[in-house]
């Protein structure tokens, strides 16, 4: 199995609430900073297997792995704009969504 270029986290949409969720150690979480990080391809494969089970159980929809970088304090931060937006909330109303809860004005 080829080495992956970046660590990855699993992103999906919660079927009951429509909220973006991330797979953490104890289940789905709304805060990407609590996401379980796959450092190796086999870790990423395990996340994908878990995602398929969660889709089959009708908990989430459209799960996918997203590339991240780890900050100095080992917090996963998405590399791509789409996931940065999904972690922050609507970019047209910074007073709403996750960025308002976390005190961030920029996605």
RAMOVEN-V171065 format. One line per field, one symbol per residue. ss: DSSP state (H for helix, E for strand, L for the rest). phi: phi as a letter, one per 30 degrees, with the letter a starting at -180 (. if undefined). Layout:
ss: ???
phi: ???
//
This chain:
ss: LLLLLLEEEEEEEELLLLLEEEEELLEEELLHHHELLELLHHHHHHHHHHHHHHHHLLLEEEEEEEEEEELLLLLEEELLHHHHHHHHLLLLLLLLHHHHHLLLLLL
phi: .ddddbdbbccacdddciddbbdcdckdbdcddcddcccbeddddddddddddddddicbbhdadbdbccdecicdbedceedddddcjdddbddciddddciccbd
//
